[in-house]
Amino acid sequence: EISDVNRETVLQTMRDHGVDVLLQGHTHRPAVHPVEVDGRPAQRLVLGDSYEQGSMIEGDQGGPRLV
């Protein structure tokens, strides 16, 4: 079974550092994951693995997206 990060740890890390966007290496669930931190919309950007799913984050005024 594929595991993912601990959601509460992610939220606490974002709180501790005062950020609304967290970029992380792969967890086998590459995507732009919407989250909410203390009532504020935020995002966890997860890259795909570099061997089979090579990916990057690209962004503009419309926000970040996984490519």
SULPECOR-V64769 format. One record per backbone hydrogen bond with DSSP energy under -0.5 kcal/mol. CO is the residue of the C=O (numbers start at 0). NH is the residue of the N-H. If there is no record, write none. Layout:
CO_NH ; CO_NH
//
This chain:
4_6 ; 5_9 ; 6_10 ; 7_11 ; 8_12 ; 9_13 ; 10_14 ; 11_15 ; 12_16 ; 13_17 ; 13_18 ; 14_17 ; 19_42 ; 21_23 ; 21_44 ; 23_46 ; 30_32 ; 30_45 ; 31_33 ; 32_43 ; 34_41 ; 35_37 ; 36_39 ; 39_36 ; 41_34 ; 42_21 ; 42_44 ; 43_32 ; 43_45 ; 44_23 ; 44_46 ; 45_30 ; 48_52 ; 55_66 ; 57_64 ; 59_62 ; 62_59 ; 64_57
//
